[in-house]
């Protein structure tokens, strides 16, 4: 194939990718949903003035990646992690919830997948580029003979911590399938867990304890004014009742106290919002506003694993985490977006 042909193909691919992104409104607003559909569990990394979006995408093989300059318009950039590569032999399917951090001059992806023994396990991959390709460095990251998902690495100062979920598929407590969130300190190379698992959150509030299957999952931690906020999702991911709550603590290891006003983000079927959950967060381009990044069901009348990306403003006021959403009406662009 001639170099001219390659250039034409690459140009066409770029045009298609750009056209597939939502366009900014002329009045400098955006409207949810934003970004790609047929995803779940969106995670946003900001690095050198560019946002990188990773999500549950190809559950059979791995994870895609998109980039944006404004948190609204997303450009598909390819496959960030491919389990079919020679160096990636872990996982037979159910590739879920990738999260990427920039740590000690490398990019690390934590994700979960099903192992050959049938259990879900958490793995760690790395790359020198946020686009990838990511290569497994420890897969699984740990193995305790049962299922774990939704790894989340939070670095407090120079100390990394791993938050993760003991999955309800194999975790049965007094006859109830229960997903619980645990936390442990990580070694500085991120390869080993230190100390004993500490229970951070489990279903206990009325909105999250209905039925024989119960969930606290999708942990995300942020810190403000010396206080830690553990955001999490509860209820079944394909249910309209999937929603977000949070707990607060004075230490990354807790003890965590759930906010009595949970959930702080929930369905609004009149707006067409079903199952908002599994979030990350990012600052606006100028750093003055904080946004929650989360998914909702693509079709509120038929909730499923087909989900779309949403962003809404969030802030902490008097120690309480608040979200201005869910929204479906036009909203001002993130501050600093052009």
Buried (B, 14 or more C-beta within 10 A) or exposed (E): EEEEEEEEEEEEEEEEBEEEBBEBEEEEEBEBBBBBEEBBBBBBBBBEEEBBBBBBBBBEBBBBBBBBBBBBBBBBBEBBBBBEBEEBEBBEEBBBBBBBBBBEEEBBBBBBBBBEEEBBBBBBBBBEEBBBBBBBBBBBBBEEEEBBBBBBBBBBEEEBBBBBBBBBBBBEEEEBBBBBBBBBBBEEEBEEBEEEBBEBBBBEBEBBBEEEBBBBBBBBBBEEEEBBBBBBBBBBBBBBBBBBBBBBBEEBBBEBEBBEEBBBBBBBEEBBBBBBBBBBBBBBBEEEBBBBBBBBBBEBEEBEBBBBBBBBBBEBEEEEBBBEBBBBEEBEBBBBBE
